[in-house]
Amino acid sequence: MMIGETIRVAFQSIRANKLRAMLTMLGVIIGVAAVITVVAMGTGAQRSVEARINSLGANLIQIQAGQDRFAGVAREGGAPLTTDDADALLREVSSITAVVPEMSRNQQVVSGNQNINVSVVGTTANYPDARNYTITHGAMFTDGDNGSRQRYAVVGSEVPKMLDVPPAAIIGRTITIRAIPFEVIGVLSEKGSQGWQNPDEQILIPLNTARYRVMGTDRLRSIAVTVAEDVPQEQAMVDLERIMRREHKIRPGGVNDFQIRSPREFLATAEETTKTFSALLLSIAGVSLLVGGIGIMNIMLVSVTERTKEIGIRKALGATKIVIMGQFLIEALVLCLTGGALGIVLGWVMSQVVSDKLGWTTEISPTAVMVAFGFSAFVGLFFGLWPARRAAGLDPIQALRYE
């Protein structure tokens, strides 16, 4: 009964000063809302990066020509990648299931009265499987088409829009690449923009067609390799490096003239960047909570001064120090917990606004909600302790005489 009475008196005091209580809670509300929003943005960004990496192919490893630097400027160095490299990898590395050589160049593409400049990629029939594409309309060219150098084209999902043709209607249409007619036989699924590149704005043609009819070279932009599911990527990368060094005749101790990259490396880098950014913003949100706690302590000290006579009367009627201290601690705790609850709601609203208006991926973390709410309770207890002890330590006779 005594605890219930203490809680009731604490709530009465807060209701008697609603505006002051709301202004006091403002720092906690903003701090908790900032924590919820920042963590939602960080979690959403991480999920977005993971989804993008998985869309590229979680078991994919990419080999590119190496680079050296001259006068601080990056340039291509060493021997270029060739179709012979791709053949050697497919023939001798047992830890991989597919090799996808790619050569590309921006070309003018003409269809009717439309003229666009997009990346034309010469590759093999297993490109969609390795890159996690599906064919939404039509079909992919085959290994036989590649061997016979057929003039077939499979276009990215944005190309029909650029040519002002519905995706389904572009199947069977003839487009011209470097004055060479190609028949469109398929449309790739949408992948989405990836930094400065948009894989949806590309046209795939058979590798041998690109090599002998369009680009006139055997130099590759990259070689994509799919690793077997039961093989660690690190082991596969070691095998790939060994074969590539042998093909490029690199002596022991020599520097590689190629680069072997895994999407997981990009994922790790993105995660570190996200964590650093989130830690910075969380520290700012923590300062806001600290300022809110100081505001609560300040208001509680003012409240103790204002209610000195009330404290004296309660002590004269038999209220103990524990009761008085509990009353003021409960008031501070209620202020912080209410502010924390309102902050959670505001943080959720802000996360939705960021997602809807700015197009950023956000994801509310239940852990962040619990931590923010628990920290707001800690702030109430920590910063309410000094005012509560001061109220409990007042001399009842002096308190009754206070005007």
N, C-alpha and C positions, 0 to 999 in steps of 0.2 A: 504493500500500500504506500509506503514511504517513497519507493522508487517511482511509482505511478504519479504520485503527487509532484515529485521533483520534475518529471518530464512534462506534466501539465503546466506547471509554472513557467518552465523554460519556453514552451510554445506560446504561452500568453505574452511573454515579454517580446518575442519575435513578432507576433501579430500586432502588438501595440506600436511597432516601428517598422511597418512594411517597407516603406521607401528606403530607409536606411539599411534594412536587411538586404534588399535587392541590390543596392549599390555596393554593399559589402561583399556580396556573392559574385559580383561582376568579374573580379580577377580570377576566381576559381572557375567560373563558367567559361571564360575565354581560354584559360589554360587547358582545361579538360577538352574543350572543343578542338583546340589546336592539336592536342595529342591524338585525338581520334582521327582528325582529318589527315594529319601527316602520316600516321601509320596506314590509313586506308590508301593514301596515294602511293606510299612505298610498297605495300603489299600488292596493290593493283599493278604497279609498274613491273614488279618482279614476275607476277603471273603473265603479264603481257609479253615480257621478254622470253619466258619459258615457252609460251605458246608459239612465239615466232621462231624460236630455235627448233622446236619440235616440228613446225611446219616445214623447216628446211631439211629435216631428217635427223633424228636424234643419233642414229648410228652412222652419220655421214662424216667423212674426212675429206678435206679439200687440199689439193696440191697445186701450188701456183709457182710461177717462175720467181726466183729469188731477186732481191734488190740490194745494190750497194749504194754508197753515197759519194758524190763528187762535189766539192765546194758547198757542202751542206744541202745539196739537192738530191732527192732520191731518183734513181734511174734503174732501168732493168740491167741486171748483171748476170754474167754466166750464160750457159747454154739455155735456149728456150725449151719449153716443153713441146714434145712432138707426139705424133700418133704411135711412134715406136715405143715411147715410154709407157703409154697406155697398154699397148700389147704386151709388154714385158711384165707389167704389174698383174694383168689378168692371167698371164700364163704361169707366173712363179709365186705369187703370194696366196697361200692357202687360207689365210684368215679373213679374206674378203669374199663377198658374194657377187659383187657387181663393180664394174669400172665404167664410168661415163665420161669420155673425153668431150671437151667443149671448145669450139673456136667461135669467136664472135667478132662482129664489126657493125657499126652503125651504117645502115643503107637507106637509100630512098626507095620507098615502096609505093607503087601506084596502083590504084583500083578505080576504074572509071575516071571521074574528074577529081578524085581525092589523091593527095600526094602527102605522105607522111615520112618522117625520119625516125626509125626505131632500130633496136638492136636485133640483128639476124644471127641466130645461134645455130651452128652446125653441130649436131650431136647424134647419139644413137637412140635406138627404140626404147631402151630402158630408162630414159631420162625421167618420165613422169613417176615411175615407181621409186627411183632413188631420191627424187626431190619432193615426194609426197604430193604429187598432183593427181587429179582425176581428169578424165576427158568428159566434159559436160555435153558436147555435141560432136558427132562424127566419131573419128577413131584416130589412133596414133599410127604413124608410118611404121613399117616392120623392118627387121634386119634384112630381108630380101630387097625391100625398097632401097635401103642404104647400099647394099651390095651392087644393085643395078643403077645406082645414081638417079633415082626417080626425082622428078621436080614436084614434090609434095611439100606442103607447108601446114604446120599446126600453129595456130596463133594464140597469144595470150588473151585473157578475158577483156582487156581494155582496147585491143586492136579493132574489133568490130565497131565499137563506139567511135573510135578515131576515124574510121573509114565510113561512118554514118550508115552502117548496115546492121540489122538485127543479128545476134549470134547464130541463131538457127539458119538464117538465110545466107550466111557467108559460106556455108558448106557447099563445095562444088564450084564456087566462084574462082575466077582466075585473077591473081595479083601478079604484078611485075616487080622483080628484084633485079636491079642492074640490067634492065631491058630483057631479062629472062623470065618467061611466064611460069608461074607456079600455081598448081591447083590446091586450094585450101581444103583439107580433109578433116580437120578437127579443131576444137576450141578447148583450151586449158581452163581448169577451175581457177577461181580468184585466189590470189595469195596475199595481196596487200603491199603497199609501199614499204620498203626497207631502207630507211635513211635516204641517201641520194639516188638509190636505184629503185625501179619499179618493175619487178619481174613479170607483171601483167602486161607490160608494154614491150613484148618481145615476140619474135617469130622463129619457130624451130623448123629446120630443114635437115634432111639426112646429112650425116657427117661427110660422106664421100662426095655428095653433090656440092656441098660447100667447099670442100677441098679442091675439087677438080673443075667445077663450073662457075663458082661465085667468087671465092677468095684466092684461089690459086696458091695455096700454101699448106704445109702440114703442121704449122705452128699452132699450138693450142693456147687458149686463154687459161684453162685450168683442167684438172682431172678430178672428178668427184668419185670417191670410193665408198662403197657400202660395206660396213664391217659386219661379220656374222654376229648374231645376238649373244652367243655363248663365248665370245672372244673379247677380252678387255681392250679398250681402244688404245691404251698405252702399248700393248704388245703389237697390235696392228700397225701403229705408227712406227715402231722400231723396224718391223718387217718392210714397210714401205720405204723408209729411209735407206735401208740396206740396199734394196734393189735400185732405187733412184741414184744413189751414190755410184753404184757399179755401172749403171747405164750412162751416167754423165762422166765416168772415168775420173772421179774425185779421189785423190790419194788419201791414205790415213792421216788424220790431223788436219786435212784441208777443210775449208769452210763450204757449207752447202750452198749451191747456187739455185736452190729451190726452197719453198716454204711448205710445211705440212701443218695444217690448221684443223682444229676440231671446233664445231659449234659450241661444245661445252666450255671451251676457253673463253668465248665471247660471253657465255652465260655467267661464268665466274667473275669476269671483269664487270659485267653489268650489275651483278649482285653486290660487289664491293662498292661500286659507285653509288648504288641505291642506299646501301647501309650508311655510307659516309654522309650522303645528303640527308637521310632521315635522322641520323644522330645530331646533325647540326640544327635541324628544325626542332627536334625534340628538346634540345638544350634550351632553345628559345622558349618553347612551350613550358619547360620546367621553370624558367625564370618568371614567366607569367604566373604560374601557380605559387611560386615563392612570394611574389608581390601580393597576390591575393591573400596568402596566409598572413603576411604582415598587416594588410588592411584589416583582416578579421581580428588580429590581436589588438590593433589600435582601437577599433570600435568596441571591443570587449572591455578594454581598460576604461574607455569613456563611460561604458555602461556601468562598470563597477563604481565609478565616481558618482554618477547620477543616482544610483540606487543604494548609496551608502546607508541612508536612514532605513530603507527597507531591509537591508542586511542586518542592521542593528536590531530591528523589531523581531525578525525571524530568529536571531540568536537568543534574544531575551525570552522568546517563547519556547526555547529548547532545541532549536536547530543546531546540529553539530557542524564541525568544520567539514566533515566528509559530505554532508548534505549540501552545504553551501557550495563547496567545490564541485560537486556533481552537477548542481544546477547550471553553473556557468560553463562547465565542460560540455554538457548536453547542448546548451545553446550554440556553442562554437561548432560542435559536431553536426548539429542539425543544419546550420548555415552552410557548412562545407559539403555535406552530403546532398542537400538540396541543390546547391550550386553544381555539384558533380553530375547529378541527374539531368539538370537543365543543360549542362555542357555536353553530355552524351547526345541528347536530342539535337542540339545545335551542330555538333560534329557530324552527325548523320545527315542533317540537312545540307551542310556545307559540302560533304562528300558527294551527295547527289547533284548539287549544283555544279561542282567541278566536273563530274562525269557527263552531265547533260549539256552544259554550256560550253565547256572547253574540250569535250571529247576525250578526256583522260580516263583511263581505266582505274577504278577505285574498288576496294574490297574491305569492308568493315571487319576488323579482327576482334573476335570475342575476347582474346587475351588482352588486347589493348584496352578494351572497354573495362574489363575487370581491374586491370592495373591502374587505369586512370581513376576509377571510382574508389579503389582502395587507397590510392595516394591522396585523394581529396579528403578521405577520412583521417589519414595520418596527419595531414596539414591541420585539420580541425583540432585534433588532440594535441599536437605539438604546440601550435600557436595559441590554443585556448588554455594551456596549462598555467602559464604565468598569470594571466588575469584571474583564473579560478583560484590559484593559491593566494593571490593578493586579496581577493574577496573573502576567502576563508580565514585569513589572518587578521582581519579587522577587529579591533577591540569593540565589543558591543556598547559599552558606555559612551566612548567617543563617537561611535556611529550614530547613536541616538541623539547626540548633541549636534550632529552635523546639519548645517543649513544649506 
